[in-house]
Amino acid sequence: MAFNPSARQASLIKAAIFVLALLPLARMVYLTLTGQLVEPLEFITRGTGDWTLYFLCFTLAVTPLRKLSKWNWLIKLRRMLGLYMFFYGFLHFMTFLWFDHFFDVQEMWKDVLKRPFITVGFIAFVLLLPLAATSTNAMVKRLGGKRWQWLHRLIYVIAPLAILHFWWMKAGKHNFTQPIIFGLILGALLLMRVYWARSKALTAATVAR
């Protein structure tokens, strides 16, 4: 059954998700400031990285959920979820730049070039920048709908790069459980899009005949 919330209900749902999305950050800050962590830097680095992947999954899940549930209002949440993905990705990068290199860009760049898992993570973050910069309605109008859609298909490049970054990071500890789970979820979400795109193309070809 389709659920179509009123404008007020939709605003409340969006506000609730906005607040909930900040709770992981609030928890990281609280545990760090109260001295409850043995390795605060590692905890923050892993936490911001994990939540970047969570919000990547949430963002890519919006369209499949909308199609399967017929809850078209879900599309209104996608931009906010995508911006939270960028927000946690930015915090993840800043943790690396600040605490690992103390804003020494030259040393950071050497690290990026030297360590493959950092290289792919850095590329994924750089590719996120134009998506965040063009997330407003004004930018959609300026670019035009088709060009904007093509640009935002970079997410399909970012997703596997993020998984590869996570996989290589875990390789040193031989702990692949989380990367495999994230990879399966993102793989399923991307395959759904491939299936629907192919079905649409086949339908269009049949009608054209």
Backbone bond lengths (Angstrom), bond angles and torsions (degrees), N, CA, C in turn:
res aa  C-N    CA-C-N  psi(-1)  N-CA   C-N-CA  omega(-1)  CA-C   N-CA-C  phi
1 M - - - 1.469 - - 1.523 109.54 -
2 A 1.322 116.36 131.74 1.461 120.95 -179.78 1.523 110.37 -71.49
3 F 1.315 115.30 135.30 1.457 121.11 177.56 1.516 107.65 -109.71
4 N 1.309 116.15 115.01 1.457 121.27 -178.64 1.522 109.56 -117.76
5 P 1.321 117.26 92.99 1.467 120.08 -178.32 1.523 110.88 -68.59
6 S 1.322 114.65 153.58 1.457 119.76 174.65 1.530 108.56 -69.17
7 A 1.322 116.32 169.87 1.469 120.15 179.89 1.525 110.94 -59.02
8 R 1.336 116.08 -38.61 1.463 120.11 -179.83 1.532 110.66 -68.23
9 Q 1.334 116.72 -43.30 1.457 120.32 178.71 1.532 111.10 -63.24
10 A 1.332 115.32 -42.03 1.466 119.52 179.03 1.525 110.82 -62.39
11 S 1.328 117.25 -39.43 1.465 121.27 178.35 1.525 111.21 -64.92
12 L 1.340 116.18 -39.71 1.464 120.37 178.97 1.528 111.29 -66.91
13 I 1.330 116.53 -40.78 1.464 120.64 178.06 1.529 109.95 -62.26
14 K 1.330 115.06 -44.34 1.467 120.00 -179.44 1.526 110.96 -64.15
15 A 1.332 116.64 -41.55 1.469 120.91 179.24 1.526 110.90 -65.17
16 A 1.329 116.48 -39.80 1.468 120.65 179.31 1.527 110.68 -63.86
17 I 1.335 116.85 -43.49 1.460 120.66 178.90 1.524 110.58 -65.79
18 F 1.331 116.53 -38.30 1.471 121.09 178.08 1.528 110.51 -57.96
19 V 1.326 116.55 -45.41 1.465 121.01 -179.48 1.529 110.77 -69.47
20 L 1.326 116.66 -45.30 1.468 120.75 -179.17 1.525 111.15 -60.29
21 A 1.314 116.53 -34.99 1.467 120.44 -178.28 1.527 112.09 -67.78
22 L 1.323 117.37 -19.03 1.465 121.23 178.66 1.529 112.71 -88.90
23 L 1.332 116.65 -13.80 1.463 119.83 -176.51 1.531 113.41 -61.92
24 P 1.345 120.14 -40.34 1.470 117.98 176.92 1.517 113.08 -58.06
25 L 1.330 116.68 -40.21 1.461 120.50 177.90 1.523 110.56 -65.80
26 A 1.336 116.19 -44.01 1.462 120.35 179.42 1.535 110.49 -59.42
27 R 1.321 116.62 -40.31 1.475 120.80 178.67 1.521 110.92 -64.89
28 M 1.321 117.55 -43.44 1.461 120.50 179.89 1.528 110.90 -62.69
29 V 1.326 116.22 -43.37 1.465 120.79 179.84 1.528 110.49 -64.69
30 Y 1.333 116.76 -44.18 1.474 121.28 -178.96 1.528 111.15 -61.74
31 L 1.326 116.99 -49.77 1.466 120.63 -177.64 1.525 111.21 -64.33
32 T 1.329 116.38 -33.80 1.466 120.08 179.09 1.530 111.21 -70.98
33 L 1.321 116.33 -48.00 1.471 120.48 -176.56 1.522 112.66 -68.64
34 T 1.320 117.21 -28.90 1.474 120.19 -179.48 1.528 112.02 -89.49
35 G 1.315 117.34 4.53 1.459 120.82 174.94 1.511 114.78 67.10
36 Q 1.319 117.71 30.91 1.467 120.96 -177.16 1.533 112.66 -92.93
37 L 1.326 116.62 2.83 1.464 119.98 -175.90 1.524 110.91 -111.44
38 V 1.318 114.86 138.24 1.460 120.04 176.39 1.529 110.08 -75.77
39 E 1.324 116.01 -42.89 1.468 122.23 179.22 1.534 109.11 -125.17
40 P 1.334 118.44 79.84 1.470 120.46 -176.23 1.523 113.81 -61.04
41 L 1.343 117.74 -37.66 1.458 120.11 -179.20 1.525 111.00 -64.21
42 E 1.313 116.21 -45.93 1.465 119.94 178.96 1.522 110.80 -64.40
43 F 1.335 116.40 -39.72 1.465 120.97 -179.92 1.526 111.12 -62.75
44 I 1.329 116.96 -45.20 1.467 120.72 -179.39 1.522 110.59 -68.32
45 T 1.328 116.60 -41.96 1.469 120.18 179.77 1.523 110.49 -61.00
46 R 1.330 116.79 -48.68 1.464 120.35 -179.13 1.525 110.66 -68.75
47 G 1.332 116.27 -38.57 1.462 119.49 -178.51 1.520 113.04 -64.61
48 T 1.320 116.27 -46.67 1.475 119.09 179.19 1.527 110.79 -66.65
49 G 1.333 116.70 -36.15 1.462 119.59 177.51 1.520 111.97 -65.88
50 D 1.345 116.10 -44.89 1.468 120.29 179.28 1.524 111.22 -60.40
51 W 1.338 116.06 -43.99 1.465 118.54 -176.86 1.526 112.05 -73.75
52 T 1.309 118.06 -23.22 1.466 119.55 170.17 1.525 109.72 -63.01
53 L 1.331 116.29 -43.56 1.464 120.69 178.83 1.521 111.71 -68.29
54 Y 1.335 117.36 -38.76 1.469 119.79 177.48 1.533 110.16 -59.03
55 F 1.320 115.67 -47.34 1.470 118.47 -177.87 1.530 112.07 -72.58
56 L 1.309 117.33 -25.21 1.465 119.89 171.05 1.527 109.60 -63.29
57 C 1.328 115.86 -44.74 1.479 120.26 177.29 1.521 111.06 -63.81
58 F 1.332 116.80 -45.25 1.478 120.09 -179.83 1.526 110.50 -59.63
59 T 1.342 115.88 -43.46 1.468 120.02 -177.62 1.523 111.34 -63.95
60 L 1.326 116.22 -45.63 1.461 120.12 -179.09 1.530 112.41 -72.82
61 A 1.333 116.75 -18.00 1.470 120.18 179.86 1.524 112.27 -81.09
62 V 1.325 118.06 -16.16 1.466 120.49 -175.07 1.528 111.80 -59.75
63 T 1.328 117.04 -50.87 1.468 119.92 -177.02 1.529 112.47 -63.66
64 P 1.345 120.40 -48.08 1.470 119.19 175.88 1.517 113.40 -58.52
65 L 1.339 117.21 -42.40 1.472 119.71 178.80 1.527 111.02 -63.29
66 R 1.324 116.05 -39.94 1.464 119.92 179.39 1.529 111.08 -64.35
67 K 1.309 116.32 -42.47 1.455 119.92 -179.50 1.526 111.94 -67.90
68 L 1.324 116.58 -41.74 1.462 120.82 -175.91 1.522 112.44 -76.10
69 S 1.335 116.93 -36.30 1.467 121.08 -176.14 1.520 113.79 -94.67
70 K 1.358 116.20 -15.34 1.469 122.01 -174.19 1.526 112.09 66.04
71 W 1.341 116.45 18.81 1.472 120.86 176.40 1.532 107.67 -88.34
72 N 1.302 116.18 83.45 1.463 120.75 -174.85 1.527 113.15 -65.08
73 W 1.311 117.27 -22.63 1.460 120.92 -179.44 1.535 112.32 -66.00
74 L 1.329 116.51 -18.01 1.466 119.04 -179.84 1.523 112.36 -60.67
75 I 1.330 116.09 -26.77 1.459 119.69 -178.35 1.529 111.72 -60.27
76 K 1.341 115.73 -24.63 1.466 120.28 -179.76 1.532 112.10 -70.93
77 L 1.331 116.57 -15.05 1.462 120.35 -179.87 1.521 112.42 -90.84
78 R 1.341 116.89 -15.93 1.468 120.20 -170.70 1.523 112.23 -62.34
79 R 1.323 117.59 -42.96 1.472 119.45 -177.98 1.526 110.94 -62.76
80 M 1.322 116.55 -44.67 1.461 119.95 -179.24 1.531 110.86 -63.28
81 L 1.323 116.79 -42.92 1.464 120.61 179.21 1.531 110.15 -64.24
82 G 1.329 116.32 -40.05 1.460 119.93 178.15 1.516 112.22 -64.61
83 L 1.324 116.78 -38.33 1.467 120.00 178.63 1.522 111.34 -69.95
84 Y 1.327 116.85 -33.11 1.466 118.88 174.58 1.520 110.57 -68.34
85 M 1.319 117.46 -35.65 1.467 120.69 173.70 1.529 109.69 -57.06
86 F 1.341 116.24 -47.47 1.459 120.48 178.49 1.527 110.96 -64.31
87 F 1.322 117.44 -40.95 1.459 122.59 -178.85 1.528 111.05 -58.15
88 Y 1.331 116.84 -49.51 1.464 119.54 -179.84 1.532 110.85 -71.08
89 G 1.345 116.81 -32.76 1.458 119.42 174.66 1.515 111.48 -64.45
90 F 1.343 116.44 -39.18 1.464 121.10 177.37 1.534 110.57 -64.35
91 L 1.328 117.25 -43.01 1.464 120.71 177.34 1.525 110.99 -62.83
92 H 1.331 115.82 -38.31 1.468 121.04 178.07 1.529 110.20 -62.00
93 F 1.323 115.56 -45.39 1.469 120.46 178.80 1.527 111.07 -66.12
94 M 1.332 117.59 -42.90 1.458 120.89 -178.68 1.527 111.40 -65.63
95 T 1.322 116.78 -33.30 1.466 120.03 175.12 1.527 110.00 -60.98
96 F 1.328 115.12 -43.04 1.470 121.01 177.99 1.530 111.28 -65.41
97 L 1.332 116.85 -46.02 1.466 120.84 -177.69 1.526 111.88 -70.43
98 W 1.319 116.77 -39.80 1.468 121.27 -174.51 1.532 111.54 -80.52
99 F 1.323 116.38 -62.55 1.462 119.93 -171.29 1.524 113.33 -79.05
100 D 1.335 117.26 -30.54 1.462 119.05 178.57 1.526 112.38 -83.50
101 H 1.349 117.07 -32.84 1.467 119.61 -173.24 1.529 113.82 -128.92
102 F 1.315 117.75 0.60 1.466 122.05 176.54 1.527 112.23 49.53
103 F 1.347 114.68 44.57 1.464 124.02 176.55 1.531 113.29 63.85
104 D 1.327 117.14 21.05 1.466 120.95 173.51 1.536 106.92 -85.02
105 V 1.323 116.09 96.09 1.459 121.15 -173.82 1.525 111.36 -64.09
106 Q 1.312 117.12 -36.67 1.464 120.76 -179.44 1.533 110.71 -63.06
107 E 1.342 116.13 -45.45 1.462 119.88 178.39 1.528 111.14 -67.19
108 M 1.329 115.63 -37.42 1.463 119.22 177.39 1.521 110.43 -61.43
109 W 1.327 115.96 -43.71 1.468 120.84 -178.76 1.529 111.18 -63.41
110 K 1.335 116.92 -38.48 1.464 120.44 176.16 1.523 110.44 -61.19
111 D 1.325 116.21 -40.73 1.461 121.24 179.11 1.529 110.75 -65.77
112 V 1.332 115.92 -40.16 1.468 120.90 179.18 1.525 110.33 -61.20
113 L 1.331 117.02 -42.67 1.458 121.33 -177.54 1.526 112.45 -76.47
114 K 1.325 116.65 -26.22 1.463 120.93 -173.92 1.524 112.95 -85.28
115 R 1.340 117.43 -35.05 1.472 120.59 -171.91 1.529 109.71 -112.90
116 P 1.335 117.48 113.91 1.473 121.39 -174.30 1.526 114.69 -56.66
117 F 1.339 118.02 -38.72 1.456 118.16 -177.48 1.533 111.07 -67.71
118 I 1.345 116.66 -30.87 1.464 119.86 175.38 1.526 109.62 -74.74
119 T 1.323 117.12 -35.08 1.472 120.87 179.18 1.518 111.16 -58.56
120 V 1.339 116.94 -50.26 1.472 119.28 -177.48 1.530 111.07 -70.44
121 G 1.326 117.03 -33.15 1.461 119.51 176.27 1.520 111.38 -65.88
122 F 1.321 116.17 -40.28 1.462 121.17 178.95 1.534 110.28 -65.74
123 I 1.331 117.17 -42.65 1.473 120.31 177.68 1.522 110.40 -60.74
124 A 1.329 116.64 -43.44 1.470 120.51 179.19 1.524 110.45 -60.26
125 F 1.337 117.02 -42.31 1.458 120.56 179.81 1.523 111.29 -65.64
126 V 1.332 117.08 -43.38 1.470 120.74 178.92 1.533 110.90 -60.67
127 L 1.329 116.61 -39.27 1.459 120.27 178.79 1.530 112.27 -68.54
128 L 1.332 116.18 -23.41 1.470 119.95 176.63 1.527 112.10 -71.80
129 L 1.323 117.01 -27.47 1.461 121.20 -174.32 1.535 113.07 -57.74
130 P 1.344 119.90 -49.73 1.472 118.55 179.66 1.526 112.66 -66.46
131 L 1.320 117.68 -27.52 1.467 119.73 178.05 1.527 110.35 -68.35
132 A 1.329 115.96 -43.80 1.464 119.54 178.31 1.525 110.84 -66.73
133 A 1.337 116.19 -39.65 1.468 120.82 -177.38 1.523 112.53 -67.53
134 T 1.323 117.68 -25.29 1.473 121.52 -177.75 1.521 112.35 -109.03
135 S 1.329 116.69 26.25 1.463 120.01 -175.84 1.538 113.50 -84.11
136 T 1.321 118.13 -10.06 1.461 120.78 -176.74 1.525 111.54 -84.22
137 N 1.334 115.49 159.35 1.471 120.67 177.15 1.529 111.10 -61.53
138 A 1.335 116.00 -36.13 1.465 120.17 179.94 1.528 111.14 -62.05
139 M 1.334 116.71 -39.54 1.459 120.07 179.64 1.521 111.86 -71.72
140 V 1.322 116.24 -33.20 1.469 119.48 176.20 1.528 109.15 -61.65
141 K 1.334 116.34 -44.86 1.467 120.27 179.55 1.527 111.17 -66.29
142 R 1.327 116.48 -39.49 1.457 119.96 -177.71 1.528 111.33 -66.74
143 L 1.321 116.48 -41.61 1.462 120.50 -179.15 1.519 112.62 -78.95
144 G 1.335 115.48 -29.83 1.457 119.25 -172.12 1.519 109.15 90.93
145 G 1.317 115.80 144.34 1.453 120.49 -173.80 1.520 114.60 -54.82
146 K 1.345 117.37 -46.35 1.463 120.48 -175.73 1.522 112.12 -67.69
147 R 1.343 116.44 -45.23 1.462 119.33 179.66 1.527 110.90 -65.28
148 W 1.333 115.47 -37.65 1.464 119.52 177.88 1.520 110.21 -63.06
149 Q 1.330 117.70 -43.54 1.466 121.00 178.81 1.520 111.82 -62.86
150 W 1.331 116.54 -42.29 1.461 119.51 178.65 1.520 111.25 -63.04
151 L 1.335 117.24 -41.67 1.458 121.00 178.42 1.520 111.09 -61.03
152 H 1.325 115.90 -43.95 1.461 119.93 -175.13 1.523 113.01 -77.37
153 R 1.330 116.52 -2.93 1.463 119.46 170.44 1.519 111.66 -74.52
154 L 1.328 116.39 -5.14 1.464 120.07 171.79 1.525 111.36 -57.61
155 I 1.327 116.84 -22.40 1.464 120.69 179.68 1.522 110.55 -59.53
156 Y 1.357 116.79 -28.03 1.458 120.94 179.66 1.524 111.44 -76.04
157 V 1.307 117.48 -15.79 1.464 122.43 172.28 1.527 109.26 -90.51
158 I 1.321 116.09 -40.02 1.461 121.67 -178.53 1.523 111.28 -62.29
159 A 1.340 117.43 -41.97 1.463 121.40 -175.96 1.535 112.47 -57.45
160 P 1.346 119.71 -53.91 1.472 117.75 178.87 1.525 113.36 -65.87
161 L 1.338 118.07 -32.12 1.460 120.06 176.70 1.528 110.66 -64.05
162 A 1.325 116.18 -40.20 1.470 120.38 178.94 1.527 110.98 -63.69
163 I 1.329 116.64 -41.05 1.459 120.53 178.36 1.527 110.58 -66.08
164 L 1.332 116.86 -41.79 1.468 120.60 178.53 1.527 110.92 -62.99
165 H 1.322 116.47 -41.34 1.472 121.93 176.39 1.529 110.36 -58.22
166 F 1.326 116.03 -46.31 1.455 121.75 -178.74 1.529 110.16 -67.21
167 W 1.327 117.07 -41.90 1.461 122.41 -179.08 1.523 110.96 -60.78
168 W 1.329 116.38 -49.54 1.464 120.09 -179.06 1.523 111.64 -66.38
169 M 1.329 116.97 -33.05 1.454 120.40 178.58 1.530 110.39 -65.17
170 K 1.340 116.49 -38.53 1.460 121.54 -179.01 1.523 112.57 -81.33
171 A 1.347 116.89 -15.08 1.465 120.46 -175.13 1.526 112.05 -60.17
172 G 1.336 116.42 -35.47 1.459 119.67 -179.11 1.518 113.05 -62.77
173 K 1.324 116.65 -28.52 1.466 121.18 -179.76 1.533 111.83 -102.36
174 H 1.339 115.63 2.55 1.470 121.42 -179.49 1.531 111.79 53.39
175 N 1.317 114.20 39.77 1.471 120.46 179.27 1.523 108.30 -118.80
176 F 1.326 115.89 95.57 1.459 120.22 -173.08 1.533 113.30 -106.10
177 T 1.327 116.67 6.04 1.466 119.38 -175.16 1.524 112.19 -59.63
178 Q 1.324 116.42 -52.79 1.471 119.83 -178.95 1.527 112.89 -63.45
179 P 1.350 119.15 -47.02 1.469 118.21 177.89 1.527 112.98 -58.49
180 I 1.335 116.78 -37.59 1.468 119.88 179.45 1.525 110.33 -65.56
181 I 1.343 117.01 -43.04 1.471 120.67 -179.89 1.521 110.29 -63.43
182 F 1.334 116.41 -48.75 1.471 119.76 178.13 1.523 110.72 -60.60
183 G 1.327 116.25 -41.63 1.460 120.32 -179.37 1.521 112.57 -63.08
184 L 1.331 117.02 -40.90 1.458 121.02 178.84 1.529 111.20 -65.96
185 I 1.339 116.05 -42.51 1.471 120.15 -179.83 1.527 110.12 -63.83
186 L 1.327 116.46 -50.60 1.466 119.73 -178.88 1.524 111.18 -66.18
187 G 1.331 116.79 -36.88 1.460 119.96 177.19 1.519 111.39 -61.39
188 A 1.338 116.75 -43.74 1.470 120.93 178.74 1.531 111.07 -63.26
189 L 1.324 116.65 -42.46 1.468 120.48 -179.37 1.524 111.45 -65.03
190 L 1.335 116.65 -38.58 1.466 120.32 179.39 1.530 111.10 -73.04
191 L 1.343 117.51 -37.12 1.469 120.71 179.19 1.532 111.15 -65.73
192 M 1.342 116.41 -33.59 1.464 119.39 175.99 1.521 110.32 -60.25
193 R 1.321 115.94 -42.51 1.462 119.89 179.66 1.529 111.41 -65.07
194 V 1.330 116.17 -40.17 1.461 120.16 177.93 1.529 110.25 -62.26
195 Y 1.326 115.76 -43.91 1.470 120.75 -179.70 1.525 111.11 -62.10
196 W 1.339 116.77 -46.85 1.467 119.89 -178.90 1.525 111.42 -67.26
197 A 1.331 116.88 -38.15 1.469 120.01 178.19 1.527 110.79 -64.48
198 R 1.337 116.61 -40.74 1.460 120.79 179.31 1.531 110.52 -67.19
199 S 1.325 116.41 -42.11 1.467 120.61 178.80 1.525 110.79 -61.96
200 K 1.334 115.80 -41.11 1.465 120.39 179.10 1.520 110.95 -64.13
201 A 1.350 116.60 -41.74 1.453 121.36 -179.97 1.534 110.91 -65.02
202 L 1.330 116.62 -41.74 1.454 121.11 179.48 1.520 111.17 -65.74
203 T 1.336 116.79 -39.86 1.459 121.28 177.80 1.525 110.73 -64.02
204 A 1.334 116.02 -43.78 1.468 120.51 179.02 1.529 111.11 -63.01
205 A 1.351 116.25 -39.05 1.469 120.29 179.34 1.515 110.86 -67.18
206 T 1.342 116.25 -37.50 1.470 119.76 178.90 1.510 111.69 -66.65
207 V 1.342 115.98 -42.12 1.470 120.62 179.20 1.525 110.41 -64.95
208 A 1.353 116.50 -37.40 1.462 120.85 -177.88 1.531 112.27 -64.25
209 R 1.322 116.20 -26.56 1.455 119.65 178.32 1.531 111.58 -70.76
